[in-house]
Amino acid sequence: MEFSGTSDTIEAAAARTRKGMDTELVMPNLQASAEFRERLLEMYTKCALHETSERVGTPAAVD
């Protein structure tokens, strides 16, 4: 299977992690706000997709 990951594709996919998400599941607490946790999810998704892209031999451009 070929993965054609580009930086733009990865950015778009990571941004979609926050869309349509049940915000009730992302609750704030003393350590972090709900918004911070949502952004952290987006960042982790972006990192995972870049890592996957590199592992399959199609490095994505990093901005």
N, C-alpha and C positions, 0 to 999 in steps of 0.2 A: 504494500500500500504506500502510495506516495503522498507526502504532506507538503503542500506548497504554502508554508507560512511566511507571511511578510509582516513587517512591523505594523503596517496599517490594518491588516487582517487581525493580528493579535490585539491591537488596541481596541478594535471594534468588538471583538469577542469578549474581552475583559470588561468593557463598558456595559455590555449586555447582562453581566452578572447582577447588576443592581436594578435593572429594569424588570418589572414583573415579580420582584421578590416580595415575599410576605414580610413587611416591616415589623409585624408583631413578633417575628422570630428573632429579630435583631434588637435585643433589649439593652439599653444603657445600664451601666452600673458605676461604681466609684472609680474603676480603672479606665473606662473608655465610654465615650458616647456612642449612640447607635450609628450616627453618621461616620464616625471614625472606623467603626467595625465594618461598615459597608465599604468604605474606601480600602480598608485592609484586605477584604475579600477580593476586591478588584485587583489590587496589587499582587496578591498571591496567585490569582488566576493568570495574570500577565506573566509572572515569573515561571509558572508551571508550563505555560504554552511556549515560552522561549526555550526552556529546558528541553521540552519534548521535541521542538523543532530542531534543536542542535543534535539530539540523540538519534534522530532519524536521518541526519545528514543534510538537512536543509536549513542552515543557519538563517535566522531572521535578522534583519538589520536592526540594530539597537540605536535608538535616537539619543 
